Amino acid sequence: MPKSRTTWSLLVGAVLLVILLGIGVLPRLRQNAELVAASTAPDAGIVQVSVATPRRSDGPIDLVLPSNIQAIEETTIYARTNGYVRERFVDIGDRVTAGKVLAQIDTPELDQELSQARAALAQTRSGLAQARASLTQAQANLNQARAGLEQSKANESFARVTADRFGKLERDELVAHQDADEKRTALAAASATTAVSEANVAAMQANLGALEASVEAARANVAASEANVQRLVALQSFQRVEAPFAGIITARGIDRGALITSGSGNGATWMFRLAHVEDLRVFVNVPQTFVRSIAPGQQAQVLVAEFPKRAFVGKIASTAGALDPTSRTLLTEVRLPNDDRALLPGMYAQVKFGLVPADAVWVVPATALIARSAGPQVIDVRRDGTVHYLGVQLGRDLGQSVEVVAGLSGGERLVLSPPDGLKEGMRVAAEELKRN
């Protein structure tokens, strides 16, 4: 009996051992057989990849760019003359019209200088009047001298005729030699008188030219004095500091009694800052990708976080016409009305453009992109099952997908999450991924 039990135990142990060996060995044999079959199959070594086709972006593209709101006109007002602030009529927040007096400046030194300039002008005008009187007197004297010259010439002519007549009578011995000599002496005296008159006329003409030059110099002095007076009068008018355009006082830099220096250089004190806020402008930098879709006259929405339920509508007023070579962006100005003055200059805002792409824009999964030193690329699986690398130009990043603005035709099958070691021309087994 004990012998039969031992035999039975041995048989049971052998059966269990066979079963355990079957459980452990058979799967290994089956796996080895599958590996051998896979290694000898025609498709051995082909990588399995998932692919998806690009999807065309429908409708306009919403391009949102950050920006700052600015006043359509904004300037810092400086004094145009030196002095002390006598009165200030406005403060920050005050709305002013064009030409409104903002402050009054006392200019005692300028006032005194203007008085001296006016006195100098009166003096030069007096000198001009005196020079003109001298010129008039010289002209009268010249006319009188010319008349005397004409009289002397007439006397000389008469004396010559008389002398010639007495000379003939003397030769015919009809008159005494004494009488003929007297007539010749009278002719010589008349000729000398004529010469003196001619010299006197020449001297008076020269003096007249000098007096005319003196009058011109006096007239120039008067013009210079008048210009100086006008300059000082203009400077004196700057005692009234006026608003160059309608707007709001956004800052004030002076108080009553402050010393003011004219100009805007070093040491000059600015008085006010004025901004026109009924119309605003926003400058944005549009990326090169969307430059072809930007044109003056297009509408744009200005979004401000403080007004979540309100979009302010403006229009593109102008563009820079050239790209910034550093950022490759186009400076674009958007103008928008602000009649209710809800927006304030200096606010942060976002500008939203609804752009119609100039060319086809495709949307691809973000996992299809490969970052390379030469730029972003995607992998296309061709009809023969080989892969080909394509360079693309990207648009907006939509999170799980990305816009491609150049480099695709729409018929590509793009590899998603490309495995390492996937080389140009390698054969793959592509599985189409259905997209919603």
MIBAZA-161063 format. One record per residue (C-alpha): residue number from 1; chain; z, x, y. Coordinates in steps of 0.05 Angstrom, whole numbers, plus 5000, padded with zeros to 4 digits. Layout:
% residues N
- NUM A Z X Y
...
//
This chain:
% residues 436
- 1 A 5000 5000 5000
- 2 A 5016 5054 5049
- 3 A 4951 5089 5032
- 4 A 4909 5027 5047
- 5 A 4944 5019 5115
- 6 A 4927 5090 5133
- 7 A 4854 5080 5115
- 8 A 4851 5016 5155
- 9 A 4881 5050 5216
- 10 A 4829 5106 5211
- 11 A 4773 5055 5208
- 12 A 4799 5018 5269
- 13 A 4806 5083 5307
- 14 A 4735 5103 5289
- 15 A 4708 5037 5313
- 16 A 4745 5042 5379
- 17 A 4720 5113 5388
- 18 A 4648 5090 5376
- 19 A 4657 5033 5426
- 20 A 4685 5079 5479
- 21 A 4629 5128 5468
- 22 A 4579 5072 5476
- 23 A 4610 5048 5541
- 24 A 4609 5118 5571
- 25 A 4545 5147 5544
- 26 A 4496 5089 5545
- 27 A 4497 5078 5621
- 28 A 4487 5152 5631
- 29 A 4428 5151 5584
- 30 A 4399 5090 5619
- 31 A 4409 5124 5688
- 32 A 4376 5188 5664
- 33 A 4318 5147 5637
- 34 A 4310 5112 5704
- 35 A 4312 5179 5741
- 36 A 4260 5207 5694
- 37 A 4217 5145 5704
- 38 A 4225 5150 5780
- 39 A 4207 5223 5780
- 40 A 4144 5210 5740
- 41 A 4123 5148 5779
- 42 A 4063 5151 5827
- 43 A 4109 5135 5888
- 44 A 4160 5189 5872
- 45 A 4188 5223 5937
- 46 A 4167 5167 5986
- 47 A 4220 5149 6037
- 48 A 4238 5077 6046
- 49 A 4240 5057 6120
- 50 A 4247 4993 6160
- 51 A 4195 4978 6213
- 52 A 4186 4927 6269
- 53 A 4128 4911 6315
- 54 A 4135 4913 6392
- 55 A 4146 4848 6427
- 56 A 4110 4834 6493
- 57 A 4153 4821 6553
- 58 A 4135 4752 6580
- 59 A 4139 4731 6653
- 60 A 4162 4772 6712
- 61 A 4212 4829 6703
- 62 A 4279 4822 6737
- 63 A 4293 4889 6770
- 64 A 4363 4895 6799
- 65 A 4379 4955 6842
- 66 A 4442 4974 6881
- 67 A 4440 4977 6957
- 68 A 4480 4972 7022
- 69 A 4470 4919 7075
- 70 A 4454 4945 7145
- 71 A 4444 4913 7212
- 72 A 4372 4906 7235
- 73 A 4392 4943 7299
- 74 A 4453 4987 7308
- 75 A 4468 5038 7360
- 76 A 4524 5079 7391
- 77 A 4529 5071 7466
- 78 A 4545 5133 7508
- 79 A 4555 5139 7583
- 80 A 4496 5163 7625
- 81 A 4539 5189 7682
- 82 A 4605 5226 7690
- 83 A 4667 5191 7716
- 84 A 4727 5149 7697
- 85 A 4728 5081 7663
- 86 A 4749 5033 7717
- 87 A 4743 4969 7675
- 88 A 4727 4950 7603
- 89 A 4700 4880 7592
- 90 A 4691 4875 7516
- 91 A 4728 4893 7453
- 92 A 4711 4897 7378
- 93 A 4685 4831 7350
- 94 A 4658 4806 7417
- 95 A 4588 4779 7416
- 96 A 4545 4801 7475
- 97 A 4476 4786 7501
- 98 A 4425 4836 7523
- 99 A 4442 4864 7592
- 100 A 4515 4843 7591
- 101 A 4560 4892 7627
- 102 A 4606 4925 7577
- 103 A 4645 4971 7624
- 104 A 4647 4998 7695
- 105 A 4652 5072 7711
- 106 A 4679 5103 7776
- 107 A 4637 5162 7799
- 108 A 4667 5190 7864
- 109 A 4632 5257 7859
- 110 A 4565 5224 7847
- 111 A 4576 5177 7906
- 112 A 4589 5237 7951
- 113 A 4529 5273 7925
- 114 A 4486 5212 7939
- 115 A 4512 5209 8011
- 116 A 4494 5282 8021
- 117 A 4425 5271 7990
- 118 A 4412 5213 8038
- 119 A 4433 5256 8097
- 120 A 4387 5311 8074
- 121 A 4331 5260 8068
- 122 A 4342 5237 8139
- 123 A 4340 5309 8162
- 124 A 4275 5324 8126
- 125 A 4244 5261 8154
- 126 A 4264 5283 8224
- 127 A 4233 5351 8211
- 128 A 4170 5316 8187
- 129 A 4167 5274 8251
- 130 A 4177 5336 8294
- 131 A 4122 5373 8256
- 132 A 4075 5314 8265
- 133 A 4090 5312 8340
- 134 A 4076 5386 8346
- 135 A 4011 5376 8308
- 136 A 3991 5318 8354
- 137 A 4006 5361 8416
- 138 A 3966 5419 8387
- 139 A 3907 5373 8373
- 140 A 3910 5348 8446
- 141 A 3913 5420 8472
- 142 A 3855 5439 8427
- 143 A 3814 5381 8453
- 144 A 3830 5402 8525
- 145 A 3811 5474 8510
- 146 A 3746 5452 8479
- 147 A 3731 5411 8542
- 148 A 3747 5472 8585
- 149 A 3701 5514 8541
- 150 A 3645 5465 8551
- 151 A 3657 5468 8627
- 152 A 3656 5544 8624
- 153 A 3591 5543 8586
- 154 A 3561 5496 8637
- 155 A 3584 5540 8694
- 156 A 3556 5601 8659
- 157 A 3490 5567 8648
- 158 A 3486 5547 8721
- 159 A 3506 5617 8743
- 160 A 3452 5647 8699
- 161 A 3398 5602 8727
- 162 A 3421 5617 8798
- 163 A 3423 5692 8784
- 164 A 3353 5690 8754
- 165 A 3326 5652 8814
- 166 A 3357 5700 8864
- 167 A 3331 5758 8823
- 168 A 3260 5733 8831
- 169 A 3270 5721 8906
- 170 A 3300 5790 8911
- 171 A 3239 5821 8879
- 172 A 3195 5782 8928
- 173 A 3241 5807 8984
- 174 A 3256 5736 9004
- 175 A 3331 5744 9001
- 176 A 3378 5800 9015
- 177 A 3402 5845 8959
- 178 A 3473 5825 8976
- 179 A 3459 5752 8959
- 180 A 3427 5770 8893
- 181 A 3486 5815 8874
- 182 A 3534 5759 8889
- 183 A 3497 5712 8842
- 184 A 3497 5765 8786
- 185 A 3571 5776 8797
- 186 A 3583 5701 8793
- 187 A 3544 5700 8726
- 188 A 3587 5756 8698
- 189 A 3650 5719 8719
- 190 A 3625 5655 8687
- 191 A 3609 5692 8622
- 192 A 3678 5723 8621
- 193 A 3710 5655 8632
- 194 A 3669 5626 8574
- 195 A 3692 5683 8529
- 196 A 3765 5670 8547
- 197 A 3756 5595 8534
- 198 A 3725 5609 8466
- 199 A 3783 5656 8447
- 200 A 3832 5603 8470
- 201 A 3798 5550 8428
- 202 A 3798 5596 8366
- 203 A 3872 5610 8376
- 204 A 3888 5537 8383
- 205 A 3848 5521 8320
- 206 A 3888 5573 8281
- 207 A 3953 5544 8309
- 208 A 3930 5475 8290
- 209 A 3919 5498 8218
- 210 A 3989 5527 8216
- 211 A 4018 5462 8243
- 212 A 3980 5422 8191
- 213 A 4010 5466 8137
- 214 A 4078 5456 8168
- 215 A 4068 5381 8166
- 216 A 4049 5384 8092
- 217 A 4110 5426 8077
- 218 A 4154 5377 8115
- 219 A 4122 5319 8077
- 220 A 4136 5355 8011
- 221 A 4208 5365 8031
- 222 A 4214 5292 8047
- 223 A 4184 5274 7978
- 224 A 4233 5321 7943
- 225 A 4291 5291 7981
- 226 A 4268 5221 7966
- 227 A 4262 5238 7891
- 228 A 4332 5268 7892
- 229 A 4360 5205 7925
- 230 A 4324 5161 7874
- 231 A 4352 5204 7817
- 232 A 4423 5197 7844
- 233 A 4413 5122 7855
- 234 A 4390 5115 7783
- 235 A 4451 5154 7760
- 236 A 4495 5111 7803
- 237 A 4466 5049 7770
- 238 A 4493 5075 7704
- 239 A 4562 5060 7730
- 240 A 4548 4993 7697
- 241 A 4546 5003 7622
- 242 A 4501 4947 7595
- 243 A 4484 4923 7525
- 244 A 4414 4944 7505
- 245 A 4406 4884 7458
- 246 A 4444 4823 7435
- 247 A 4495 4835 7381
- 248 A 4568 4845 7363
- 249 A 4614 4902 7385
- 250 A 4634 4935 7319
- 251 A 4674 4993 7349
- 252 A 4705 5016 7414
- 253 A 4720 5088 7433
- 254 A 4747 5084 7504
- 255 A 4802 5052 7545
- 256 A 4811 5040 7619
- 257 A 4821 5106 7657
- 258 A 4787 5149 7604
- 259 A 4747 5209 7629
- 260 A 4674 5200 7610
- 261 A 4622 5255 7602
- 262 A 4549 5236 7603
- 263 A 4504 5248 7543
- 264 A 4515 5248 7468
- 265 A 4526 5322 7454
- 266 A 4589 5360 7439
- 267 A 4647 5338 7481
- 268 A 4616 5271 7499
- 269 A 4657 5209 7484
- 270 A 4622 5149 7455
- 271 A 4640 5083 7486
- 272 A 4618 5026 7439
- 273 A 4580 5013 7376
- 274 A 4535 4952 7378
- 275 A 4501 4918 7319
- 276 A 4451 4861 7315
- 277 A 4474 4820 7255
- 278 A 4432 4756 7260
- 279 A 4381 4794 7219
- 280 A 4397 4846 7166
- 281 A 4360 4898 7126
- 282 A 4372 4929 7058
- 283 A 4343 4995 7035
- 284 A 4332 5004 6960
- 285 A 4301 5060 6919
- 286 A 4250 5031 6871
- 287 A 4236 5074 6809
- 288 A 4166 5102 6801
- 289 A 4154 5057 6741
- 290 A 4154 4994 6784
- 291 A 4121 5021 6847
- 292 A 4054 4988 6832
- 293 A 4088 4920 6830
- 294 A 4120 4927 6899
- 295 A 4084 4902 6961
- 296 A 4105 4879 7030
- 297 A 4115 4804 7035
- 298 A 4145 4795 6966
- 299 A 4210 4757 6961
- 300 A 4274 4788 6937
- 301 A 4343 4762 6924
- 302 A 4404 4797 6953
- 303 A 4465 4787 6909
- 304 A 4535 4798 6936
- 305 A 4597 4794 6891
- 306 A 4636 4757 6944
- 307 A 4585 4700 6940
- 308 A 4576 4689 6865
- 309 A 4542 4622 6872
- 310 A 4495 4641 6929
- 311 A 4433 4684 6928
- 312 A 4408 4707 6996
- 313 A 4332 4707 6999
- 314 A 4295 4761 7037
- 315 A 4226 4793 7039
- 316 A 4200 4863 7030
- 317 A 4184 4886 7101
- 318 A 4156 4955 7087
- 319 A 4157 5015 7040
- 320 A 4159 5089 7054
- 321 A 4089 5098 7027
- 322 A 4110 5161 6989
- 323 A 4159 5176 6933
- 324 A 4220 5219 6941
- 325 A 4202 5282 6901
- 326 A 4274 5291 6878
- 327 A 4289 5222 6851
- 328 A 4217 5197 6841
- 329 A 4234 5132 6877
- 330 A 4201 5092 6932
- 331 A 4245 5074 6992
- 332 A 4235 4999 7004
- 333 A 4262 4957 7062
- 334 A 4282 4885 7050
- 335 A 4298 4841 7110
- 336 A 4336 4776 7106
- 337 A 4362 4726 7158
- 338 A 4436 4719 7171
- 339 A 4439 4660 7217
- 340 A 4508 4638 7192
- 341 A 4533 4710 7195
- 342 A 4560 4705 7125
- 343 A 4539 4776 7109
- 344 A 4567 4836 7145
- 345 A 4535 4904 7155
- 346 A 4563 4955 7106
- 347 A 4572 4906 7048
- 348 A 4552 4930 6978
- 349 A 4498 4887 6947
- 350 A 4447 4885 6892
- 351 A 4374 4869 6905
- 352 A 4338 4830 6851
- 353 A 4262 4834 6848
- 354 A 4220 4789 6804
- 355 A 4163 4836 6789
- 356 A 4098 4821 6753
- 357 A 4081 4884 6713
- 358 A 4015 4917 6732
- 359 A 4005 4934 6658
- 360 A 4031 4906 6592
- 361 A 4105 4918 6580
- 362 A 4131 4919 6509
- 363 A 4202 4909 6484
- 364 A 4224 4951 6424
- 365 A 4291 4959 6388
- 366 A 4333 5014 6418
- 367 A 4341 5044 6348
- 368 A 4266 5060 6346
- 369 A 4272 5112 6401
- 370 A 4278 5186 6389
- 371 A 4301 5233 6444
- 372 A 4259 5296 6447
- 373 A 4254 5352 6498
- 374 A 4183 5329 6514
- 375 A 4208 5259 6528
- 376 A 4224 5196 6489
- 377 A 4183 5182 6426
- 378 A 4174 5130 6372
- 379 A 4147 5135 6301
- 380 A 4088 5091 6281
- 381 A 4072 5076 6208
- 382 A 3997 5073 6201
- 383 A 3958 5030 6151
- 384 A 3953 5087 6101
- 385 A 4029 5093 6101
- 386 A 4033 5158 6140
- 387 A 4077 5166 6201
- 388 A 4054 5188 6271
- 389 A 4097 5206 6331
- 390 A 4080 5172 6397
- 391 A 4105 5191 6466
- 392 A 4126 5131 6508
- 393 A 4148 5117 6579
- 394 A 4209 5074 6584
- 395 A 4227 5018 6632
- 396 A 4292 4980 6634
- 397 A 4348 4990 6583
- 398 A 4364 4920 6557
- 399 A 4421 4942 6512
- 400 A 4398 4931 6440
- 401 A 4326 4936 6462
- 402 A 4286 4977 6512
- 403 A 4224 4964 6553
- 404 A 4164 5010 6542
- 405 A 4116 5010 6600
- 406 A 4065 5060 6572
- 407 A 4047 5091 6506
- 408 A 4040 5028 6461
- 409 A 3984 4979 6448
- 410 A 4026 4926 6412
- 411 A 3999 4935 6342
- 412 A 4045 4991 6321
- 413 A 4096 4987 6265
- 414 A 4156 5026 6291
- 415 A 4207 5059 6246
- 416 A 4277 5036 6259
- 417 A 4333 5087 6255
- 418 A 4286 5142 6231
- 419 A 4318 5186 6177
- 420 A 4324 5261 6187
- 421 A 4268 5304 6162
- 422 A 4213 5252 6174
- 423 A 4153 5295 6193
- 424 A 4085 5280 6223
- 425 A 4036 5254 6170
- 426 A 4090 5241 6117
- 427 A 4080 5180 6072
- 428 A 4133 5126 6074
- 429 A 4145 5058 6043
- 430 A 4152 5009 6101
- 431 A 4192 4945 6098
- 432 A 4177 4896 6154
- 433 A 4240 4874 6191
- 434 A 4236 4803 6216
- 435 A 4260 4794 6287
- 436 A 4284 4730 6319
//
